[in-house]
Amino acid sequence: MILSAEQLQENFEVLLKVIDSKITGDRKELLLALHEDLGDRIATAPASSKLSFHNAFIGGYVLHVLNVIKAVGMVSDTWKKMGIEIDFTPEEMYFSAICHDLGKIGSETEDYYIEATEPWMIKKGQMFTNNPNLQFMKVSERSLMTLQSRGIKMSEKEYLSIKLHDGLYEESNKAYFVTFSEEYALKTKLPFILHQADLIASKLEEVKNKK
């Protein structure tokens, strides 16, 4: 998919409006400042590296985040309609959705992805590669580090949801999701709901991008 400069700007402005309307207090200003400081890079970042994944195109990151924001509210409503008590605030839910993939913008100075240049890579559908100038770090961990470096505080529920948003697709998350003891079980439902929203958004994008 190719997005015009106008589409990139429009999507980015929608994301800023979501932050302004869903996040409160000092951290709203800090989160807006982060997005404004790195605006060009955030607006143009892809959401993944391969066409077989989701939104592997310029501007794919913001579109993905907007889809997760939309999906997370629907998933939460479904849980409530099924009679499951929701144990987190709307702001915790939206903050987690907004920030879950923040690590994909890279560091303050380096992009996470760079465009592939080798013809054989592009032929195989790999449109981007990991930036070799950037220290390797899992996306969720870089997301949390980015928030910490900007002094953006988060609740325990938000921290866990961002860290675990890939669910069991990430092997290191298994200890949180697979447990036979109540003592070690997740005590909040938000990581499950964010993971489901992320999965729905990713699958939606895969389908759309194949058309």
C-alpha contacts under 8 A as a table, 3 or more apart, distances in Angstrom:
res1	aa1	res2	aa2	distance
1	M	55	N	7.99
1	M	57	F	6.32
1	M	209	N	6.80
2	I	57	F	7.02
2	I	58	I	7.15
3	L	6	E	7.96
3	L	7	Q	5.81
3	L	8	L	6.37
3	L	58	I	7.13
3	L	59	G	6.96
4	S	7	Q	5.09
4	S	8	L	6.28
5	A	8	L	5.11
5	A	9	Q	6.24
6	E	9	Q	5.18
6	E	10	E	6.05
7	Q	10	E	5.01
7	Q	11	N	6.06
8	L	11	N	5.36
8	L	12	F	6.21
8	L	43	A	5.95
8	L	44	T	6.90
8	L	59	G	6.01
9	Q	12	F	5.14
9	Q	13	E	6.14
9	Q	43	A	6.91
10	E	13	E	5.14
10	E	14	V	6.29
11	N	14	V	5.10
11	N	15	L	6.42
11	N	43	A	7.66
11	N	62	V	6.70
11	N	63	L	6.86
12	F	15	L	5.11
12	F	16	L	6.38
12	F	39	G	7.94
12	F	42	I	7.91
12	F	43	A	5.59
12	F	62	V	6.54
13	E	16	L	5.00
13	E	17	K	6.25
14	V	17	K	5.08
14	V	18	V	6.33
15	L	18	V	5.08
15	L	19	I	6.37
15	L	62	V	7.29
15	L	66	L	6.76
16	L	19	I	5.13
16	L	20	D	6.18
16	L	32	L	6.81
16	L	35	H	7.67
17	K	20	D	4.97
17	K	21	S	6.09
18	V	21	S	5.16
18	V	22	K	5.80
18	V	23	I	7.97
19	I	22	K	5.39
19	I	23	I	5.49
19	I	28	K	6.72
19	I	31	L	7.54
19	I	32	L	6.97
19	I	98	I	7.66
20	D	23	I	6.00
20	D	24	T	7.59
20	D	28	K	6.59
20	D	32	L	7.54
21	S	24	T	7.82
22	K	90	P	7.84
22	K	91	E	5.95
22	K	94	Y	6.57
22	K	95	F	7.64
23	I	27	R	7.37
23	I	28	K	5.17
23	I	91	E	5.95
23	I	94	Y	7.67
23	I	95	F	6.75
24	T	27	R	6.64
24	T	28	K	5.15
24	T	91	E	7.92
25	G	28	K	5.61
25	G	29	E	7.18
26	D	29	E	5.35
26	D	30	L	6.33
27	R	30	L	4.80
27	R	31	L	5.84
27	R	152	I	5.48
27	R	153	K	6.86
28	K	31	L	5.13
28	K	32	L	6.05
29	E	32	L	5.11
29	E	33	A	6.02
30	L	33	A	5.00
30	L	34	L	6.21
30	L	150	R	7.14
30	L	151	G	7.65
30	L	152	I	6.47
31	L	34	L	5.09
31	L	35	H	6.38
31	L	152	I	7.13
32	L	35	H	5.15
32	L	36	E	6.05
33	A	36	E	5.01
33	A	37	D	5.88
34	L	37	D	5.23
34	L	38	L	6.20
34	L	39	G	7.94
34	L	150	R	7.55
35	H	38	L	5.29
35	H	39	G	5.14
35	H	42	I	7.02
36	E	39	G	4.69
38	L	41	R	5.56
38	L	42	I	6.07
38	L	108	E	7.60
39	G	42	I	5.15
39	G	43	A	5.91
40	D	43	A	5.24
40	D	44	T	6.27
41	R	44	T	5.33
41	R	45	A	5.83
41	R	105	I	6.78
41	R	111	D	7.40
42	I	45	A	5.30
42	I	59	G	7.84
42	I	61	Y	7.39
42	I	62	V	7.09
42	I	105	I	5.98
43	A	59	G	5.58
43	A	61	Y	7.56
43	A	62	V	6.28
44	T	58	I	4.94
44	T	59	G	4.20
44	T	60	G	7.35
44	T	61	Y	7.51
44	T	62	V	7.94
45	A	57	F	7.75
45	A	58	I	5.62
45	A	59	G	5.26
45	A	60	G	6.36
45	A	61	Y	5.42
45	A	62	V	7.48
45	A	104	K	7.49
45	A	105	I	6.32
45	A	113	Y	7.56
46	P	49	S	7.28
46	P	55	N	6.34
46	P	56	A	5.27
46	P	57	F	5.00
46	P	58	I	4.99
46	P	59	G	5.46
46	P	60	G	4.36
46	P	61	Y	4.77
46	P	104	K	7.97
46	P	113	Y	7.44
47	A	54	H	6.58
47	A	55	N	5.27
47	A	56	A	5.66
47	A	57	F	7.30
47	A	59	G	7.79
47	A	60	G	4.94
47	A	61	Y	4.05
47	A	62	V	7.78
47	A	64	H	6.71
47	A	104	K	7.05
48	S	53	F	6.40
48	S	54	H	6.02
48	S	55	N	6.14
48	S	56	A	4.74
48	S	57	F	7.80
48	S	60	G	7.83
48	S	61	Y	7.82
48	S	128	F	7.66
49	S	53	F	7.30
49	S	56	A	5.28
49	S	113	Y	7.29
49	S	126	Q	5.87
49	S	127	M	5.68
49	S	128	F	4.54
49	S	129	T	6.08
49	S	130	N	8.00
50	K	53	F	5.36
50	K	54	H	7.49
50	K	56	A	5.62
50	K	125	G	5.54
50	K	126	Q	4.33
50	K	127	M	5.68
50	K	128	F	6.84
51	L	54	H	6.69
51	L	55	N	7.34
51	L	56	A	5.56
51	L	125	G	5.19
51	L	126	Q	6.42
51	L	127	M	7.04
52	S	125	G	7.10
52	S	206	E	7.37
53	F	56	A	6.90
53	F	202	S	7.92
53	F	206	E	6.50
54	H	60	G	7.99
54	H	202	S	5.69
54	H	203	K	7.49
54	H	205	E	5.59
54	H	206	E	5.12
54	H	209	N	7.69
55	N	60	G	4.58
55	N	61	Y	7.02
55	N	63	L	7.89
55	N	64	H	7.12
55	N	205	E	6.37
55	N	206	E	7.32
55	N	209	N	7.28
56	A	60	G	6.15
56	A	127	M	6.73
56	A	128	F	7.54
57	F	60	G	5.28
57	F	127	M	7.51
58	I	61	Y	7.87
59	G	62	V	5.93
59	G	63	L	6.70
60	G	63	L	5.21
60	G	64	H	6.09
61	Y	64	H	5.15
61	Y	65	V	6.27
61	Y	104	K	7.72
62	V	65	V	5.09
62	V	66	L	6.18
63	L	66	L	5.15
63	L	67	N	6.22
64	H	67	N	5.03
64	H	68	V	6.22
64	H	201	A	6.72
64	H	202	S	7.32
64	H	205	E	7.73
65	V	68	V	5.09
65	V	69	I	6.15
65	V	97	A	6.92
65	V	98	I	6.10
65	V	101	D	7.58
66	L	69	I	5.04
66	L	70	K	6.26
66	L	98	I	7.81
67	N	70	K	5.09
67	N	71	A	6.06
67	N	201	A	5.47
68	V	71	A	4.94
68	V	72	V	5.84
68	V	97	A	6.11
68	V	98	I	7.92
68	V	194	L	7.95
68	V	197	A	5.53
68	V	198	D	5.42
68	V	200	I	7.81
68	V	201	A	5.55
69	I	72	V	5.43
69	I	73	G	6.88
69	I	94	Y	6.46
69	I	97	A	5.47
69	I	98	I	6.66
69	I	197	A	7.92
70	K	73	G	5.92
70	K	74	M	6.91
71	A	74	M	5.13
71	A	75	V	6.11
71	A	197	A	5.00
71	A	198	D	7.64
71	A	200	I	7.07
71	A	201	A	6.75
72	V	75	V	5.10
72	V	76	S	6.06
72	V	93	M	7.41
72	V	94	Y	7.76
72	V	97	A	7.16
72	V	193	I	6.66
72	V	194	L	6.03
72	V	196	Q	7.73
72	V	197	A	4.84
72	V	198	D	7.81
73	G	76	S	5.14
73	G	77	D	6.15
74	M	77	D	5.08
74	M	78	T	6.23
75	V	78	T	5.06
75	V	79	W	6.38
75	V	193	I	6.30
75	V	196	Q	7.25
75	V	197	A	6.42
76	S	79	W	5.18
76	S	80	K	6.35
76	S	86	I	7.63
76	S	193	I	6.42
77	D	80	K	5.05
77	D	81	K	6.10
78	T	81	K	5.03
78	T	82	M	6.21
79	W	82	M	5.15
79	W	83	G	6.62
79	W	84	I	5.44
79	W	85	E	7.70
79	W	86	I	7.71
80	K	83	G	5.14
80	K	84	I	5.08
80	K	85	E	6.19
80	K	86	I	6.68
81	K	84	I	7.34
86	I	189	K	7.15
87	D	188	T	6.44
87	D	189	K	6.81
87	D	190	L	7.74
88	F	92	E	6.31
88	F	93	M	6.99
88	F	157	K	7.63
88	F	188	T	7.62
88	F	189	K	7.91
88	F	190	L	6.87
89	T	92	E	5.20
89	T	93	M	6.41
90	P	93	M	5.06
90	P	94	Y	6.19
91	E	94	Y	5.17
91	E	95	F	5.78
92	E	95	F	5.18
92	E	96	S	6.11
92	E	155	S	7.61
92	E	157	K	7.38
92	E	158	E	5.93
93	M	96	S	5.37
93	M	97	A	6.35
93	M	158	E	7.48
93	M	190	L	6.94
93	M	194	L	7.66
94	Y	97	A	4.96
94	Y	98	I	5.99
95	F	98	I	5.17
95	F	99	C	6.12
95	F	158	E	7.23
96	S	99	C	5.28
96	S	100	H	5.55
96	S	158	E	5.46
96	S	159	Y	7.84
96	S	161	S	6.36
96	S	162	I	5.82
96	S	194	L	7.45
97	A	100	H	5.39
97	A	162	I	7.86
97	A	194	L	6.71
98	I	101	D	7.72
98	I	102	L	7.80
99	C	102	L	5.06
99	C	143	S	6.86
99	C	162	I	7.05
100	H	103	G	7.93
100	H	140	S	6.74
100	H	143	S	6.74
100	H	161	S	7.68
100	H	162	I	4.71
100	H	163	K	7.70
100	H	165	H	6.83
101	D	104	K	5.75
101	D	139	V	6.47
101	D	140	S	6.51
101	D	143	S	6.26
101	D	162	I	7.79
102	L	105	I	6.00
102	L	106	G	7.96
102	L	139	V	7.51
102	L	140	S	7.73
102	L	142	R	7.45
102	L	143	S	4.69
102	L	146	T	7.55
103	G	106	G	5.53
103	G	107	S	7.70
103	G	112	Y	7.52
103	G	138	K	7.90
103	G	139	V	4.72
103	G	140	S	6.27
103	G	141	E	7.26
103	G	142	R	4.55
103	G	143	S	3.97
103	G	144	L	7.67
103	G	146	T	7.05
104	K	111	D	7.82
104	K	112	Y	5.44
104	K	113	Y	7.44
104	K	139	V	6.13
104	K	142	R	7.96
104	K	143	S	7.65
105	I	111	D	5.71
105	I	112	Y	5.42
105	I	113	Y	7.78
106	G	109	T	7.66
106	G	110	E	5.65
106	G	111	D	4.55
106	G	112	Y	3.96
106	G	113	Y	7.59
106	G	134	L	7.46
106	G	142	R	7.59
107	S	110	E	5.11
107	S	111	D	6.52
107	S	112	Y	7.27
107	S	134	L	7.53
107	S	146	T	7.36
110	E	131	N	7.72
110	E	133	N	7.23
110	E	134	L	6.41
111	D	114	I	6.71
111	D	131	N	6.61
111	D	134	L	7.67
112	Y	130	N	6.01
112	Y	131	N	5.58
112	Y	134	L	6.98
113	Y	128	F	5.90
113	Y	129	T	5.52
113	Y	130	N	4.76
113	Y	131	N	5.32
114	I	128	F	5.39
114	I	129	T	5.52
114	I	130	N	6.29
114	I	131	N	5.65
115	E	127	M	6.05
115	E	128	F	4.32
115	E	129	T	6.32
116	A	121	M	6.82
116	A	122	I	6.70
116	A	126	Q	6.96
116	A	127	M	5.26
116	A	128	F	4.59
116	A	129	T	5.77
117	T	121	M	7.55
117	T	122	I	7.37
118	E	121	M	5.39
118	E	122	I	6.55
119	P	122	I	5.17
119	P	123	K	6.02
120	W	123	K	5.03
120	W	124	K	6.32
121	M	124	K	5.19
121	M	125	G	6.46
121	M	126	Q	5.18
121	M	127	M	7.15
122	I	125	G	4.97
122	I	126	Q	5.05
122	I	127	M	5.48
123	K	126	Q	7.37
126	Q	129	T	7.39
131	N	134	L	5.58
132	P	135	Q	7.52
137	M	141	E	6.50
137	M	142	R	6.09
138	K	141	E	5.33
138	K	142	R	6.23
139	V	142	R	5.13
139	V	143	S	6.06
140	S	143	S	4.98
140	S	144	L	6.36
140	S	162	I	6.13
140	S	163	K	5.03
140	S	164	L	7.48
140	S	165	H	7.74
141	E	144	L	5.19
141	E	145	M	6.17
141	E	163	K	6.54
142	R	145	M	4.91
142	R	146	T	5.96
143	S	146	T	5.20
143	S	147	L	6.42
143	S	162	I	7.63
144	L	147	L	5.23
144	L	148	Q	6.18
144	L	159	Y	7.34
144	L	162	I	7.41
144	L	163	K	7.45
145	M	148	Q	4.98
145	M	149	S	6.00
146	T	149	S	5.15
146	T	150	R	6.36
147	L	150	R	5.26
147	L	151	G	6.35
147	L	152	I	5.12
147	L	153	K	7.32
148	Q	151	G	5.07
148	Q	152	I	5.79
148	Q	153	K	7.01
149	S	152	I	7.64
154	M	158	E	5.90
154	M	159	Y	6.31
155	S	158	E	5.15
155	S	159	Y	6.18
156	E	159	Y	5.05
156	E	160	L	6.16
157	K	160	L	5.28
157	K	161	S	6.07
157	K	188	T	6.62
157	K	190	L	6.75
157	K	191	P	7.63
158	E	161	S	5.08
158	E	162	I	6.16
158	E	190	L	7.80
159	Y	162	I	5.42
159	Y	163	K	6.11
160	L	163	K	5.04
160	L	164	L	5.88
160	L	191	P	6.47
161	S	164	L	5.22
161	S	165	H	5.59
161	S	190	L	6.08
161	S	191	P	4.08
161	S	192	F	7.75
161	S	194	L	6.58
161	S	195	H	7.88
162	I	165	H	5.36
162	I	191	P	7.48
164	L	167	G	5.56
164	L	173	N	6.14
164	L	191	P	6.23
164	L	195	H	7.46
165	H	191	P	6.16
165	H	192	F	7.69
165	H	194	L	5.99
165	H	195	H	4.56
165	H	198	D	7.19
166	D	169	Y	5.63
166	D	170	E	5.90
166	D	195	H	5.88
166	D	198	D	7.70
167	G	170	E	6.17
167	G	173	N	6.38
167	G	174	K	7.84
167	G	177	F	7.48
167	G	192	F	7.54
167	G	195	H	5.87
168	L	171	E	6.08
168	L	173	N	6.03
168	L	174	K	5.93
168	L	177	F	7.28
170	E	173	N	5.63
170	E	174	K	7.45
171	E	174	K	5.63
172	S	175	A	6.98
173	N	176	Y	5.60
173	N	177	F	6.63
174	K	177	F	5.21
174	K	178	V	5.53
175	A	178	V	5.66
175	A	179	T	6.56
176	Y	179	T	6.88
176	Y	184	Y	7.35
176	Y	185	A	6.53
176	Y	186	L	6.35
177	F	185	A	7.23
177	F	186	L	7.25
178	V	185	A	7.95
179	T	182	E	7.67
179	T	184	Y	6.53
179	T	185	A	6.09
180	F	184	Y	7.95
180	F	185	A	7.86
181	S	184	Y	5.64
181	S	185	A	6.46
182	E	185	A	5.08
186	L	189	K	7.42
188	T	191	P	7.12
189	K	192	F	5.53
189	K	193	I	6.45
190	L	193	I	5.08
190	L	194	L	6.02
191	P	194	L	5.24
191	P	195	H	6.04
192	F	195	H	5.20
192	F	196	Q	6.23
193	I	196	Q	5.14
193	I	197	A	6.20
194	L	197	A	5.04
194	L	198	D	6.07
195	H	198	D	5.07
195	H	199	L	6.11
196	Q	199	L	5.06
196	Q	200	I	6.12
197	A	200	I	5.11
197	A	201	A	6.12
198	D	201	A	5.17
198	D	202	S	6.07
199	L	202	S	5.11
199	L	203	K	6.12
200	I	203	K	5.26
200	I	204	L	6.07
201	A	204	L	5.09
201	A	205	E	6.16
202	S	205	E	5.14
202	S	206	E	6.21
203	K	206	E	5.04
203	K	207	V	6.31
204	L	207	V	5.30
204	L	208	K	6.24
205	E	208	K	5.05
205	E	209	N	5.95
206	E	209	N	5.31
206	E	210	K	6.41
207	V	210	K	5.41
207	V	211	K	6.89
208	K	211	K	5.54
